[in-house]
Structure formats: C-alpha cells, structure tokens
Amino acid sequence: MDLLVGFLVFAAIFAVYDALRKVNNNILDQTQEIKKLREELAKGTKN
C-alpha cells in the first residue's frame, strides 16, 4: 500500500513538472514569435 501511494505521489509530481515545462516552452516560443513580429514591423515602418 505504501509503495502504491509513493508511486502515485511521484507520478503526480512528475505530471505537474511536465505540465509546467510545456507551459514554459510555449511561453518561450511565443516570446520568440513576438520578437520576430516586432522586428518585421520595425522594418516595415522604416521603409
């Protein structure tokens, strides 16, 4: 029984870690896209 509870706690911690990692990667990707858009807009206004 203790082994099952320990495994469930480990699985829950890993699931939360994985979800946070995915969210963080999405935020980083969006930040890169925003930087690209800003650069493109800056080039467009200068011309």
Secondary structure by P-SEA (a helix, b strand, c coil): caaaaaaaaaaaaaaaaaaaaaaaaaaaaaaaaaaaaaaaaaaaaac
